[in-house]
Amino acid sequence: MQVRAGRYRHSWRLRVPVDPGETRRIERWLATARVFLAVSALVAIRMDPTQLGNSWAAYGLFVFYLANGILILMLLRRRLQSTASFRLLVHAGDVAWPALISIFAEGPRSPFFLFFIFVLAAAAYRWGLWETLGTAAAEVSLLWVESFVLRSLPLGPGGALPWRIFEGLRVNVTEFEPQRLFMLSVYLLVMGLLLGYLAEQQKHLRAEKAVITRTLAKVRVEAGLTGTLQQIFGEVLSMYGASRMLVVSHERHSHRVFLGELRNSSHAPGFQWLDSEPRQANTYLYDFPGEVCHAVKDGGRWAVLALDGEGNAVAVPNTEPLAQLQQAQPFRSLITVSFLFGSEWRGRVFVFDPVWQGEKQEELRFMLDVVRQVGPAIYNVYLLHRLRRRAGAAERARFARELHDGAVQSLIAVEMQVDVLRRQAVGDSAIGNELGRIQGLLREEVLNLRELMQQLKSIDVDASRLIAVMNDTVERFQRETGITARFVTDIEEPDMPQRVCRELVRIVQEGLVNVRKHSKARHALVRLGVTNAHWNLSLEDDGKGFPFSGRFTQEQLDEIGKGPMIIKERVRLIAGQLTVESNPGQGTRLEITVPRGGEVPHEF
């Protein structure tokens, strides 16, 4: 996910895609305003004809402008799009016309001065600050050129101040005196600066809303929580040119801490959930300054700007949490934003090594706004996904109950009746043997259905219940199959993540099912242990073993296409390693090692 240069937030107008439909509407609105302004000026001339100095050239210019405005409006209503060259040509005409008409009008006291304001407003509405200032400068330049030309021409016959007559044209030159023209130029430049500034701020605000809308559009329920976070984090990484992002969330009722990371690299695997422990909440969540802050270490000192929830700067009395975070996650600078979802989740988003191109306080306010608006949408995806999982678990539990109350009970009743018939058929060995075979098939199907019911049930197990659940699983296997089975462990309080606990229980269940179905064993042993680097789980039996001999790693088993497929997949889900030792006719031993503190994918 390599970020292209120039895509950072240093120019909001360049980041917001241009909508041709919106551009066309803007040009239509400006065309309508142009015609309305021309009609208003016509009414003013009707009330006071001296506004144009009784000049036929001035009336001609005015009629041409009015006709031009009507023609532009008609073209825009017919055309499906407005090209950049067409807009520039129309704008050039708007710049030139008020400068020309001002030769015959009475300056700022004339209603035609509004045409100067209109062309500045049009530039601000179309573009922004610099284009509006450029328009004001172009107007001022035209006025000064006209002043130079008019004052350099010889006085015509019958000319007298404030009017001069050139080749039959009566021209007002009083307003082109340097002192008056200087004040008019100042008015236009100040008005251009004001309108351009307001337009630029409005476009910044609109661009921020567009970025937030585009980010919200990446929220996809079908992508799940992990896919949604990858899309949104990718947008933020692209926006700020950061090296990586980290989200840390804390579930209050269970005290679980979740860490997710996305790196800005084409070789990165995408968004990943990292292994975490409850004690990490102190490093990532508590005592950070403000709701949002930017921190950079300059030499041996921290430079921190922190804002509260209202966007106001707050004091930073303690930078120790930043130093602790830097030890856990090396960085040069960062942005951190807190979030809170209902009464269940709280957390922080960390953006490491962002590229700054704007005013920091405004950038932090924007980042806070992004998290506040995007966060609830992400939380809704999580809630909906959790609701679907719970609905699926409830449906599976209902189906398991129906199997137990219906098919299983019926099969048990039939098996008991067959047993009675088998005992009564003492004198006929053929019938007795056949009934015994049918009874065995029925008993096998009952066990298969019970195993299916066990797989359908969701497993809600964490480190505090892991030992009890495994012991109960082994004891139930012994009761139902008659195979002697034991569970042995030297762990008193396991500290493994819930996902690892759940998968280890499923592995034990699947391994015992294989023992019953395939091994013909009489004894089975399940052992759970721990070392400094790994959790270790082993399953042993004294059955007939796999159809191969020796000790094989998971990679070797994949190469030869052997081994328990379901167990191999579950081992991969928790980043573990499987080793199978098979001695045909003597038994099998499965060894699973899971790294402590490694990256364990989370299921969302």
Summary of the structure (lengths in Angstrom):
residues: 604
radius of gyration: 40.1
end to end distance: 22.4
largest distance: 148.8
contacts: 1801
relative contact order: 0.06
helix: 57%
strand: 17%
